[in-house]
């Protein structure tokens, strides 16, 4: 499958413009596949809140990474969404009798304070009440996820595996970080070994393998159910 090369353009905030920053981003995304804008964290929260509240014509993926708002139109492949659904269903079944454990989708923002990063993983698993980044009347980010899942896409794989991984590891609450490839059977799991500085990494590249998270077993065939390679 061909991977289209993305051209990222960092655009300045238009001082004195009549359009809001959120509207500027939406307008740019009519012609650009991904937009990168240098902005403050407060500006990100305002954009995320406005785009979430307004009736814009499409769904947008808005994240804050390395001092920039990164915005894309959500165009996940069928296989991406199928893998996310498979994992969500499997994890919900496993944790069904665990009252404190909740499995949530990509509408939940995770905030990593040490990196000043606000992103939306494909799945977030919580095992305690949400500790939220305080925002007055605006979208808040979760600071204490238990498991984070990212299904690689062409446009985000490098950033997901590099910058995001480094920041995810800084969260005291996170015990497992799971990366899943959508184009071949490959799952990479990072398991915390005591503290944020020590992690095990296990890779699985066969449909006959079983991914393990401590005592939890995730068969690769369940993760990739109905996915064709």
Buried (B, 14 or more C-beta within 10 A) or exposed (E): EEEEEEEEEEBEEEEEEEEBBBBBBBEBBEEBBBBBBEBEBEBBBBBBBBBBEEEBEEEBBBBBBEEBBBBBBEEBBEBBEBBBBBBBEBBEEBBEEEEEBBBBBBEBBBBBEEBBBBBBBBBBBBBEEBBBBEBEEBBBBBBBBBBBBBBBBBBBBEBBBEBBBEBBBBBEBBBBBBBBBBBEBBBBBBBBEEEEEEBEEEEBEEEEBEBBBEEEEBBBBBBBBEBEE
